[in-house]
Structures are given as C-alpha cells and as structure tokens.
Amino acid sequence: MTMVANHDAYIAEAPEGLRPLLMRLRAQLADALPDAEEVIAYKMPGFRIGQSIAAGYGAFSKQCGLYLAPSAIESHAGEIAAAGLKASKTGVTFSPSRPIPDELVRKLALASRRDQNL
C-alpha cells in the first residue's frame, strides 16, 4: 500500500475482498468511540482520543487486524477465542470467513479506551 491520507483511501487500496470488513469495522469503531478523531498513524487507520490511539485497524493480503491496548485483548481473551479468532498481545486477526462479531468490537474498543484512561 502507498501512503494514504485518510480512512476512505486506505480502504479503497485494500484487497477487494477485505473492503466490506474494513468498512464495517470502521463504522463499528466510530460508533463505539464517537468522540475519537479518525487519523492515519503508523501507516494504518486509527481512532485517536487526545494524543493516544484508542483503536486501529489494518488490511493484509488475506486478513484484517484490529489493534488495541494489550489489556483490552487480555481481558477479552475468552471471547476472542470463543469467536474462533487469533489474538496477539495488541491485535485480533479476522477474515471474511471468520469475521469479528459486532459486540466484541464494541467491547474491545471500549476496554481499550478505558484501559488507556481516554
């Protein structure tokens, strides 16, 4: 991907099959974090509150990632595993065949915000 200026451009450059997932995730994060500013940080779309990124997301060749505070991932590890998703310390990966549930996105975004005191 080339350097992008905003979320729309990032999604437009993502693999075609992942764009619907990214559009949905963007809307979910905007709903969960209504006072956050959409930014591009670390070459990926993110939602910033103050000087901190509460949540970010990215697209790769066959999957997407949602990036949050490590404590948000840890506190919802059971739900992430129950949804059949893989998580790292700071992210959850998902794909068209295994999307991230709407309610889990909301819980993770709110936990990330809370855990960063935003």
TORKOL-4160 file (C-alpha; in steps of 0.2 Angstrom, whole numbers, padded with zeros to 4 digits, m for minus):
118
<pt num="1" X="0000" Y="0000" Z="0000"/>
<pt num="2" X="0006" Y="0018" Z="m0004"/>
<pt num="3" X="0005" Y="0032" Z="0009"/>
<pt num="4" X="m0014" Y="0036" Z="0012"/>
<pt num="5" X="m0021" Y="0052" Z="0018"/>
<pt num="6" X="m0037" Y="0045" Z="0026"/>
<pt num="7" X="m0048" Y="0030" Z="0030"/>
<pt num="8" X="m0058" Y="0031" Z="0014"/>
<pt num="9" X="m0041" Y="0030" Z="0004"/>
<pt num="10" X="m0034" Y="0016" Z="0015"/>
<pt num="11" X="m0050" Y="0005" Z="0012"/>
<pt num="12" X="m0050" Y="0009" Z="m0007"/>
<pt num="13" X="m0032" Y="0002" Z="m0008"/>
<pt num="14" X="m0036" Y="m0014" Z="0002"/>
<pt num="15" X="m0038" Y="m0030" Z="m0006"/>
<pt num="16" X="m0056" Y="m0030" Z="m0013"/>
<pt num="17" X="m0062" Y="m0045" Z="m0003"/>
<pt num="18" X="m0057" Y="m0036" Z="0013"/>
<pt num="19" X="m0065" Y="m0019" Z="0010"/>
<pt num="20" X="m0083" Y="m0024" Z="0017"/>
<pt num="21" X="m0075" Y="m0030" Z="0033"/>
<pt num="22" X="m0065" Y="m0014" Z="0034"/>
<pt num="23" X="m0080" Y="m0003" Z="0031"/>
<pt num="24" X="m0090" Y="m0012" Z="0044"/>
<pt num="25" X="m0076" Y="m0011" Z="0057"/>
<pt num="26" X="m0073" Y="0007" Z="0054"/>
<pt num="27" X="m0092" Y="0011" Z="0057"/>
<pt num="28" X="m0092" Y="0000" Z="0072"/>
<pt num="29" X="m0077" Y="0009" Z="0080"/>
<pt num="30" X="m0084" Y="0026" Z="0075"/>
<pt num="31" X="m0100" Y="0021" Z="0084"/>
<pt num="32" X="m0091" Y="0014" Z="0100"/>
<pt num="33" X="m0079" Y="0029" Z="0100"/>
<pt num="34" X="m0090" Y="0044" Z="0095"/>
<pt num="35" X="m0078" Y="0057" Z="0101"/>
<pt num="36" X="m0062" Y="0050" Z="0093"/>
<pt num="37" X="m0054" Y="0058" Z="0078"/>
<pt num="38" X="m0050" Y="0047" Z="0063"/>
<pt num="39" X="m0032" Y="0048" Z="0059"/>
<pt num="40" X="m0019" Y="0038" Z="0049"/>
<pt num="41" X="m0005" Y="0033" Z="0061"/>
<pt num="42" X="0009" Y="0020" Z="0058"/>
<pt num="43" X="0003" Y="0019" Z="0040"/>
<pt num="44" X="m0014" Y="0012" Z="0046"/>
<pt num="45" X="m0031" Y="0020" Z="0050"/>
<pt num="46" X="m0034" Y="0023" Z="0069"/>
<pt num="47" X="m0046" Y="0032" Z="0081"/>
<pt num="48" X="m0037" Y="0045" Z="0092"/>
<pt num="49" X="m0043" Y="0052" Z="0108"/>
<pt num="50" X="m0031" Y="0066" Z="0114"/>
<pt num="51" X="m0014" Y="0061" Z="0110"/>
<pt num="52" X="m0017" Y="0042" Z="0110"/>
<pt num="53" X="m0024" Y="0029" Z="0098"/>
<pt num="54" X="m0038" Y="0020" Z="0106"/>
<pt num="55" X="m0040" Y="0008" Z="0091"/>
<pt num="56" X="m0033" Y="0005" Z="0074"/>
<pt num="57" X="m0035" Y="m0007" Z="0060"/>
<pt num="58" X="m0026" Y="m0014" Z="0045"/>
<pt num="59" X="m0028" Y="m0025" Z="0030"/>
<pt num="60" X="m0016" Y="m0038" Z="0024"/>
<pt num="61" X="m0017" Y="m0050" Z="0009"/>
<pt num="62" X="m0029" Y="m0062" Z="0016"/>
<pt num="63" X="m0034" Y="m0055" Z="0033"/>
<pt num="64" X="m0038" Y="m0039" Z="0044"/>
<pt num="65" X="m0032" Y="m0034" Z="0061"/>
<pt num="66" X="m0039" Y="m0024" Z="0075"/>
<pt num="67" X="m0026" Y="m0016" Z="0086"/>
<pt num="68" X="m0030" Y="m0010" Z="0104"/>
<pt num="69" X="m0022" Y="m0009" Z="0121"/>
<pt num="70" X="m0015" Y="m0025" Z="0127"/>
<pt num="71" X="m0025" Y="m0025" Z="0142"/>
<pt num="72" X="m0041" Y="m0025" Z="0131"/>
<pt num="73" X="m0036" Y="m0040" Z="0122"/>
<pt num="74" X="m0031" Y="m0049" Z="0138"/>
<pt num="75" X="m0047" Y="m0045" Z="0147"/>
<pt num="76" X="m0057" Y="m0052" Z="0132"/>
<pt num="77" X="m0046" Y="m0067" Z="0128"/>
<pt num="78" X="m0060" Y="m0079" Z="0131"/>
<pt num="79" X="m0072" Y="m0071" Z="0120"/>
<pt num="80" X="m0059" Y="m0069" Z="0106"/>
<pt num="81" X="m0055" Y="m0087" Z="0107"/>
<pt num="82" X="m0074" Y="m0092" Z="0108"/>
<pt num="83" X="m0076" Y="m0082" Z="0091"/>
<pt num="84" X="m0063" Y="m0093" Z="0084"/>
<pt num="85" X="m0051" Y="m0078" Z="0081"/>
<pt num="86" X="m0032" Y="m0077" Z="0084"/>
<pt num="87" X="m0025" Y="m0063" Z="0095"/>
<pt num="88" X="m0008" Y="m0057" Z="0098"/>
<pt num="89" X="m0003" Y="m0045" Z="0113"/>
<pt num="90" X="m0010" Y="m0030" Z="0104"/>
<pt num="91" X="m0021" Y="m0036" Z="0090"/>
<pt num="92" X="m0035" Y="m0048" Z="0084"/>
<pt num="93" X="m0035" Y="m0055" Z="0066"/>
<pt num="94" X="m0050" Y="m0059" Z="0057"/>
<pt num="95" X="m0056" Y="m0063" Z="0039"/>
<pt num="96" X="m0071" Y="m0064" Z="0028"/>
<pt num="97" X="m0073" Y="m0082" Z="0033"/>
<pt num="98" X="m0071" Y="m0078" Z="0051"/>
<pt num="99" X="m0077" Y="m0060" Z="0054"/>
<pt num="100" X="m0075" Y="m0052" Z="0071"/>
<pt num="101" X="m0093" Y="m0051" Z="0080"/>
<pt num="102" X="m0100" Y="m0034" Z="0081"/>
<pt num="103" X="m0102" Y="m0034" Z="0100"/>
<pt num="104" X="m0084" Y="m0040" Z="0103"/>
<pt num="105" X="m0078" Y="m0025" Z="0093"/>
<pt num="106" X="m0088" Y="m0013" Z="0104"/>
<pt num="107" X="m0082" Y="m0022" Z="0120"/>
<pt num="108" X="m0064" Y="m0021" Z="0114"/>
<pt num="109" X="m0064" Y="m0003" Z="0109"/>
<pt num="110" X="m0072" Y="0002" Z="0125"/>
<pt num="111" X="m0060" Y="m0008" Z="0135"/>
<pt num="112" X="m0045" Y="m0001" Z="0125"/>
<pt num="113" X="m0052" Y="0017" Z="0129"/>
<pt num="114" X="m0055" Y="0013" Z="0147"/>
<pt num="115" X="m0038" Y="0005" Z="0150"/>
<pt num="116" X="m0029" Y="0019" Z="0142"/>
<pt num="117" X="m0039" Y="0032" Z="0153"/>
<pt num="118" X="m0045" Y="0041" Z="0137"/>
